[in-house]
Amino acid sequence: YNRVWIPDTEEVWQSAEITKNYKAGDRFLRVQLEDGTELNYPVDPAALPPLRNPDILVGENDLTALSYLHEPAVLHNLKVRFVESKLIYTYSGIILVAINPYKQLPIYGDAIIHAYSGQNMGDMDPHIFAVAEEACKQMARNSKNQSIIVSGESGAGKTVSARYTMRYFATVSKSSSNAHVEDKVLASNPITEAVGNAKTTRNDNSSRFGKYTEISFDQSYQIIGANMRTYLLEKSRVVFQSENERNYHIFYQLCASAMQPEFKHLKLGSAEEFNYTRMGGSAVIEGVDDRANMVETQKTFALLGLKGDFQMDVFKMLAAILHLGNVEITAVGDERSSISLEDEHLNIFCELLDLSCGKMAQWLCHRKIITTSETVIKPMTRAQAVNARDALAKKIYSHLFDFIVERINQALQFPGKQHTFIGVLDIYGFETFDVNSFEQFCINYANEKLQQQFNLHVFKLEQEEYMKEDIPWTLIDFYDNQPVIDLIEAKMGILELLDEECLLPHGTDENWLQKLYNNFVNKNTLFEKPRMSNTSFIVQHFADKVEYKCEGFLEKNRDTVHEVLIEILKESKFHLCANFFQDNPVSVSPFSSTINIKSARPVLKSPNKQLRTTVGSKFRSSLSLLMVTLNTTTPHYVRCIKPNDEKLSFEFDSKRVAQQLRACGVLETIRISAQSYPSRWTYIEFFSRYSILMTQQELSIHDKKQICKIVLQRLIQDCNQYQFGRTKIFFRAGQVAYLEKLRSDKLRHACIMIQKTVRGWLQRKKFLRVKQAAVLIQQYFRGQRTVRQAITARTLKETWAAIIIQKYCRGYLVRRLCQLIYVAAVTIQAYTRGFLARKKYQKV
């Protein structure tokens, strides 16, 4: 009997074998589970349980190769490969599914890189290197820019995948110059991870910013440089971390190296001594050596040409932020606050940045309100002063981060002209926590845009192309997330209402939330009001429902720091600090920034100008630019999957994996890839590429479209493997690889013919030289032999006579010697016997 999949609360799907024939109209299906349990499974005749694939197909490299394509088959195939075979990569049509093993695997060495170099995507086991090689190959073949979009949840392994992709490019496309551009491109990763990654509850090395790295190639397709764009650094992490989370890695690396002689003047201690690094209660990551990582960070800085003076300036700014977080603000009544001029950390902060201690102490606790008629100095409560201090720390770190990225880009600049580029997008994954704020809202908004781009490329454009070309095609329904994007960014959407509220002098989070309720509750199905809360709202994203707490949205969107504090920083004699906050920064030293980021003033401005300065508006603009860039390139998708939430190696939580597969479009891709024609060529492109496979008779036809049809019918016997459109030829998966193989075989055969002819000619020349030499040797040998034959008889007689003479001579000499010895022996015996006889006679 057939085996089927039935739903299961623990494993999502469970395998069962049908033990009794199913007849039309039966309400139950008699099945036996793998553990031997028998049960009657209720069925709907319109939706019978999905069938299980035969065992021979389980563990396939490509999910589209399965006979039965559905969720349980995909889930089981991934589980078998991951848990039993320890294989983390699987193809899903045009997508590479990568499951995080939470363990270092020996599959990324240079030998593996060279093994994948030059190979077609399906020739070897699925791998991140195969995707990178395919991008290189398409870039070289079509002279078109490529993008590798790495996406997935936080902790799914996106950063590592992007890192290995860049390493592949650096290894196989090494520059011919001695500039070591590839090493510099790779060196940018540890630095950006140190200043932009942090430990969260889901990931020990979570990217808290988005990054799009364009690797530039020349006409020889060798790396000549790179450029990095960053998106929405999570600044709030500098001053606040949830339980079991950490601040940015660089702070802990600096604290771990505090006792080193070169850092003594920073007056740092352990991470537990600073408010900004101990808040999460998890200052140490198991298996991570922050001090060793600090040495690595310094090395990579140096590799990029950012020497010791630059590094020390950066470390000064970082140490100053830590000391600023420890400045003690004391409440003076209910309306005032103060900071002691004797505060140790305040003095160290001002000393490091060369600031006036008195001014800083005063203006951290006061603010200046400028109206048309007067200027009012108003004291702040302790809570307001703490917010002002934290806002200053976030602003300094944000500028420092932008400055470091700018210097990295300067180090990666190239003198030549860029021919093409490959972009690697490593951007934050979809997030939902117990408390979700403005950062999570922006992150999930970015993921909505990426999902839409994926939908457009894989589904909409695919299907529209077939319809336009009159290719027989069955439309596939898929989830379109345009409505939720409209909810966020359209006119009078969530972001516009947020910017509008930020314009108001007395705008509050509560008023903004009330506007959302009024505009969307019961009017938009994607927006909900929580039943038990009046301070939150729920958005139905493509992956999941997320509840956002409105507290802090306005403050984070405005991103304001009091103007007086900015003016104090401008007066600093520490060039890095002063130059950060200039309205028009100039290059005052080799280490100064050229970043122009104006401070946000707390006074009312014109609506248009204010809207342009909000974080939400800037992020929306940068996302639009990113989408434009991605849409002008050929995308390659890597979907990273988080197998479990406990970070256990090779443990597979079916529920979590199924949730991610549903959310990231893998299942829909499987369906469309199995049914569609993923490869397509225009008739002209096909003729230009494969004319080498055409006969002279076929080439004599004037209509190139007709030639292509005749050739294809001759080369590919199965007519279901391709379709002729109006302007293009569409191929099913694997057919272009087959044609490429035929083309390579033809070229190889032609190459062999040329080699054969040349080698034959060379061998004939060599043979003639050898033949002439052999004739000369034979001639000389034969002459010598004739001479020797003439004297051979006489020589033999003389030799024989000599031997006879020698024989008799030797006999004569031996006989003489024998006779002498004989006479001597007889004489000796005679004398001896006489002596003995006389002796005996005398005795007798």
Residue pairs with C-beta under 8 A, 6 or more apart in sequence:
1 17
1 18
1 19
1 20
1 21
2 17
2 18
2 51
2 52
3 15
3 16
3 17
3 18
3 51
3 52
4 15
4 16
4 17
4 18
4 29
4 31
4 48
4 49
4 50
4 51
4 52
5 13
5 14
5 15
5 16
5 49
5 50
5 51
5 52
5 70
5 72
5 73
5 76
6 13
6 14
6 16
6 31
6 41
6 49
7 13
7 14
8 14
10 654
10 655
11 654
12 71
12 72
12 75
12 654
12 655
12 658
13 71
13 72
13 75
13 76
13 654
14 33
14 34
15 33
15 34
15 52
15 76
16 31
16 32
16 33
16 34
16 41
16 49
17 31
17 32
18 29
18 30
18 31
19 30
19 31
19 32
19 38
20 29
20 30
22 29
22 43
22 48
24 45
25 45
26 43
27 42
27 43
28 40
28 41
28 42
28 43
29 40
29 41
29 42
29 43
29 48
29 49
30 38
30 40
30 41
31 38
31 39
31 41
32 38
33 39
41 49
43 49
50 68
50 70
50 71
50 72
50 73
51 68
52 68
52 72
52 73
52 76
53 66
53 67
53 68
53 73
53 76
53 77
54 67
57 65
57 66
57 67
58 76
58 77
58 80
59 77
59 80
59 81
59 84
59 85
60 66
60 77
61 90
61 91
61 122
61 125
61 126
62 90
62 91
62 92
62 93
62 122
62 126
63 69
63 73
63 74
63 77
63 78
63 90
63 91
63 92
63 93
63 97
63 666
63 670
64 91
64 92
64 93
64 670
64 673
64 674
64 733
66 73
66 74
66 77
69 670
69 671
69 674
70 667
71 658
71 661
71 662
71 667
74 92
74 661
74 666
74 667
74 670
75 654
75 657
75 658
75 661
77 90
78 90
78 97
78 99
78 641
78 652
78 657
79 652
79 654
79 657
81 87
81 90
82 88
82 99
82 101
82 643
82 650
82 652
83 650
83 652
86 101
86 105
86 650
87 125
87 126
88 98
88 99
88 100
88 101
88 105
89 96
89 97
89 98
89 99
89 125
89 126
89 127
89 128
90 96
90 97
90 99
90 126
91 97
91 121
91 122
91 126
92 639
92 666
92 669
92 670
92 673
93 669
93 670
93 672
93 673
93 674
93 678
93 733
94 458
94 636
94 637
94 669
94 673
94 678
95 637
95 638
95 639
95 666
95 669
96 126
96 128
96 130
96 131
96 636
96 637
96 638
96 639
97 639
97 641
97 666
98 128
98 152
98 156
98 157
98 161
98 638
98 639
98 640
98 641
99 157
99 640
99 641
99 643
99 657
100 155
100 156
100 157
100 160
100 640
100 641
100 642
100 643
101 643
101 649
101 650
102 643
102 647
102 648
102 649
102 650
103 649
103 650
107 127
108 129
108 164
108 167
110 171
112 127
112 129
113 129
113 167
113 168
113 171
113 172
114 171
114 172
115 124
116 124
116 127
116 129
116 130
116 132
116 133
116 168
117 133
117 172
118 133
119 130
119 133
120 737
120 740
121 130
121 131
121 133
121 134
122 734
122 737
124 130
128 161
128 164
128 165
128 168
128 638
129 164
129 168
131 148
131 165
131 636
131 638
132 148
132 165
132 168
132 169
133 168
133 172
134 636
135 146
135 148
135 422
135 634
135 636
136 146
136 169
136 172
136 173
136 221
136 422
138 144
138 146
138 634
139 145
139 146
139 217
139 221
139 420
139 422
140 221
142 634
143 419
143 420
144 420
144 633
144 634
145 420
145 421
145 422
145 423
145 632
145 633
145 634
146 420
146 421
146 422
146 423
146 633
146 634
146 635
146 636
147 422
147 423
147 424
147 425
147 629
147 630
147 633
147 634
147 635
147 636
148 162
148 165
148 422
148 423
148 424
148 425
148 635
148 636
148 637
148 638
149 425
149 450
149 453
149 454
149 630
149 635
149 636
149 637
149 638
150 158
150 161
150 162
150 165
150 424
150 425
150 426
150 427
150 638
150 640
151 158
151 425
151 427
151 429
151 447
151 450
151 454
151 637
151 638
151 639
151 640
151 664
152 158
152 429
152 639
152 640
152 641
152 642
152 660
152 664
153 202
153 429
153 430
153 431
153 640
153 642
153 660
154 200
154 202
154 203
154 206
154 428
154 429
154 430
154 431
154 642
155 200
155 202
155 203
155 206
155 429
155 642
155 647
156 429
156 640
156 641
156 642
156 660
157 640
157 642
158 207
158 426
158 427
158 429
158 640
159 193
159 197
159 205
159 207
159 426
161 426
161 638
161 640
162 211
162 213
162 424
162 425
162 426
163 189
165 424
165 638
166 185
166 186
166 189
166 213
166 215
166 424
167 186
169 182
169 185
169 215
169 223
169 422
170 182
170 183
170 185
170 186
170 223
171 182
173 182
173 217
173 221
173 222
173 223
174 182
174 222
174 223
175 181
175 182
175 222
175 223
175 224
176 220
176 222
180 303
181 223
181 224
181 225
181 226
181 412
181 414
182 223
183 303
184 226
184 303
184 304
184 411
184 412
185 213
185 215
185 223
185 225
185 226
185 412
187 300
187 303
187 304
188 213
188 226
188 228
188 300
188 304
188 408
188 412
190 296
190 297
190 300
191 297
191 300
191 301
191 304
191 404
191 408
192 211
192 228
192 230
192 404
192 405
192 408
193 205
193 207
193 249
194 248
194 249
194 250
194 253
194 293
194 297
195 248
195 249
195 250
195 400
195 401
195 404
196 207
196 208
196 209
196 211
196 230
196 233
196 248
196 401
197 205
197 206
197 207
197 208
197 248
197 249
198 206
198 208
198 234
198 237
198 241
198 245
198 246
198 247
198 248
198 249
199 205
199 206
199 245
199 246
199 249
199 280
199 282
199 285
200 206
200 242
200 245
201 242
201 243
201 244
201 245
201 433
202 642
202 645
204 285
204 288
204 647
205 249
207 426
207 427
207 428
208 233
208 234
208 237
208 248
208 428
209 230
209 231
209 232
209 233
209 234
209 401
209 428
210 230
210 231
210 232
210 425
210 426
210 427
210 428
210 446
211 228
211 229
211 230
211 231
211 425
211 426
211 427
212 228
212 229
212 230
212 231
212 423
212 424
212 425
212 426
212 427
212 626
212 629
213 226
213 227
213 228
213 229
213 423
213 424
213 426
214 226
214 227
214 228
214 229
214 421
214 422
214 423
215 223
215 226
215 421
215 422
215 423
215 424
216 223
216 224
216 225
216 226
216 227
216 414
216 418
216 420
216 421
217 223
217 224
217 418
217 419
217 420
217 421
217 422
218 224
218 416
218 417
218 418
218 419
219 419
221 419
221 420
224 414
224 416
224 418
225 412
225 413
225 414
225 416
225 418
226 412
227 409
227 412
227 413
228 405
228 408
228 409
228 412
229 622
229 626
230 401
230 402
230 405
231 427
231 446
231 619
231 622
231 623
231 626
232 428
232 439
232 442
232 443
232 446
232 615
232 619
232 622
233 398
233 401
234 439
235 394
235 395
235 397
235 398
235 559
236 394
236 437
236 438
236 439
236 552
236 556
237 245
237 247
237 248
238 247
238 248
238 276
238 321
238 390
238 393
238 394
238 397
239 276
239 325
239 390
239 393
239 394
240 279
240 390
241 247
241 279
241 280
242 280
242 433
242 435
243 280
243 281
243 282
244 280
244 281
244 282
245 280
245 282
246 252
246 277
246 280
246 282
246 283
246 285
247 276
247 277
247 279
247 280
248 397
249 290
249 293
250 297
250 318
251 271
251 274
251 276
251 277
251 318
251 321
251 322
252 271
252 277
252 283
252 284
252 290
253 290
253 291
253 293
253 294
253 297
254 263
254 266
254 268
254 294
254 315
254 318
254 319
254 322
255 268
255 269
255 270
255 271
255 273
255 274
255 277
255 290
255 322
256 271
256 289
256 290
256 291
256 294
257 263
257 290
257 291
257 294
258 266
258 268
258 269
258 270
262 312
263 315
266 315
266 316
266 319
266 352
267 319
267 323
267 348
268 319
268 322
270 283
271 277
271 278
271 283
272 278
272 283
273 326
274 322
274 323
274 325
274 326
275 325
275 326
276 321
276 322
276 325
276 393
277 283
277 322
284 290
298 311
301 307
301 310
301 311
302 308
302 311
304 407
304 408
304 411
304 412
305 411
306 407
306 411
309 590
309 591
310 407
310 590
310 591
313 574
313 576
313 591
314 400
314 404
314 576
316 352
316 353
316 574
316 576
317 352
317 353
317 396
317 400
317 576
317 577
318 397
318 400
319 348
319 352
320 348
320 349
320 352
320 353
320 396
321 393
321 396
321 397
323 345
323 346
323 348
323 349
323 352
324 345
324 349
324 389
324 392
324 393
324 396
325 389
325 390
325 393
326 345
327 339
327 343
327 345
327 346
327 349
327 364
327 389
328 339
328 340
328 343
328 345
329 337
329 338
329 339
329 364
329 365
329 382
329 385
329 386
329 389
330 337
330 338
330 339
330 340
330 382
331 337
331 381
331 382
332 338
334 381
335 379
335 381
336 365
336 379
336 380
336 381
337 365
337 379
337 380
337 381
337 382
337 384
337 385
338 361
338 365
339 346
339 361
339 364
339 365
339 385
340 346
340 361
341 357
341 358
341 361
343 361
346 357
346 360
346 361
347 357
349 355
349 360
350 356
350 357
350 360
352 574
353 569
353 572
353 574
353 577
354 572
354 573
354 574
354 577
355 568
355 569
355 571
355 572
355 577
356 568
356 571
359 568
360 565
360 568
363 562
363 564
363 565
363 568
364 385
364 388
364 389
364 392
364 565
365 379
365 380
365 385
366 377
366 378
366 379
366 380
366 564
367 377
367 378
367 380
367 384
367 388
367 562
367 564
367 602
368 375
368 376
368 377
368 378
368 562
368 563
368 564
369 375
369 376
369 377
369 378
369 602
370 603
380 388
387 555
388 561
388 562
388 565
391 560
391 561
391 562
392 561
392 565
395 559
395 561
395 599
396 569
396 577
396 580
398 597
399 580
399 581
399 593
399 595
399 597
400 580
402 593
402 595
402 597
403 576
403 580
403 593
403 595
406 593
406 594
406 595
407 591
407 593
423 629
423 630
423 633
425 626
425 630
427 446
427 447
427 450
428 443
428 446
428 447
429 443
429 447
429 640
430 443
430 444
430 447
430 541
430 543
430 544
430 663
431 440
431 443
431 444
432 440
432 444
432 544
432 546
433 440
435 549
436 546
436 547
436 548
436 549
437 548
437 549
437 551
437 552
437 553
437 556
438 552
438 553
438 556
438 557
438 615
439 556
440 546
440 548
441 494
441 539
441 548
441 553
442 615
442 616
442 619
444 539
444 541
444 546
445 485
445 488
445 489
445 495
445 619
445 623
446 619
446 623
447 541
447 542
447 543
448 481
448 484
448 485
448 488
448 541
448 542
449 485
449 623
449 626
449 627
451 481
451 542
451 664
451 665
452 480
452 481
452 482
452 485
453 627
453 630
453 631
453 635
454 635
454 637
454 665
455 478
455 479
455 480
455 481
455 665
456 631
457 635
458 637
458 665
458 668
458 669
458 672
459 476
459 478
459 668
459 672
462 672
462 676
463 473
463 475
463 476
465 471
465 680
466 473
466 676
466 677
466 725
466 730
467 473
468 726
469 725
469 726
469 727
469 728
469 730
470 725
470 726
471 677
471 723
471 725
471 730
472 723
473 676
474 675
476 668
476 671
476 672
476 675
478 665
478 668
479 542
479 665
479 668
481 541
481 542
483 526
484 526
484 539
484 540
484 541
484 542
486 493
487 493
487 494
487 520
487 524
487 526
487 527
487 539
488 494
488 495
488 539
489 495
489 496
489 620
490 496
492 519
494 516
494 539
495 616
495 617
495 620
497 512
497 515
497 516
497 519
498 512
498 553
498 554
498 557
498 614
498 616
499 557
499 610
499 611
499 614
499 616
499 617
501 507
501 508
501 511
501 512
501 515
501 554
502 554
502 557
502 558
502 610
502 614
503 604
503 607
503 610
503 611
504 511
505 604
507 554
508 554
509 535
509 550
509 551
509 552
509 553
509 554
510 535
510 550
512 550
512 553
512 554
513 534
513 535
513 536
513 537
513 550
516 527
516 537
517 529
517 537
520 527
521 527
521 528
521 529
525 540
526 539
526 540
527 537
527 538
527 539
527 540
528 537
528 538
528 539
528 540
528 545
529 537
529 538
530 536
530 537
530 538
530 547
533 547
535 549
535 550
535 551
536 547
536 548
536 549
536 550
537 547
537 548
537 550
538 545
538 546
538 547
538 548
539 545
539 546
539 548
542 663
543 659
543 660
543 663
543 664
544 659
544 663
556 615
557 614
557 615
557 616
558 600
558 614
558 615
559 600
559 614
559 615
560 600
560 601
560 602
561 599
561 600
562 602
563 599
563 601
563 602
563 603
566 581
566 599
569 577
569 578
569 580
569 581
570 578
570 581
570 582
571 578
572 578
575 588
575 589
575 591
575 592
576 591
576 592
576 593
578 588
579 585
579 586
579 588
579 592
579 593
580 593
580 595
580 597
581 599
583 596
583 598
584 596
585 592
585 593
585 594
585 595
585 596
586 592
587 594
598 613
600 613
611 617
612 618
639 664
639 666
641 657
641 660
641 661
642 656
642 657
642 660
643 650
643 651
643 652
643 653
643 656
643 657
644 651
644 652
644 653
644 656
645 653
645 656
661 667
673 733
676 732
677 722
677 723
677 730
677 731
677 732
678 731
678 732
678 733
679 730
679 731
679 732
679 733
679 735
679 736
680 725
680 728
680 729
680 730
680 731
681 689
681 728
681 729
681 731
681 736
682 727
682 728
682 729
683 704
683 705
683 708
683 727
683 728
683 729
684 704
686 708
686 729
687 704
687 707
687 708
689 743
690 711
690 739
690 743
691 699
692 743
692 746
692 747
693 711
693 715
693 739
693 742
693 743
693 746
694 707
694 711
698 707
698 710
698 711
699 707
701 707
701 710
708 729
709 724
712 722
712 729
713 719
715 739
715 742
716 722
716 735
716 738
716 739
720 732
721 731
721 732
721 735
722 729
722 730
722 731
722 732
722 735
723 729
723 730
724 730
731 739
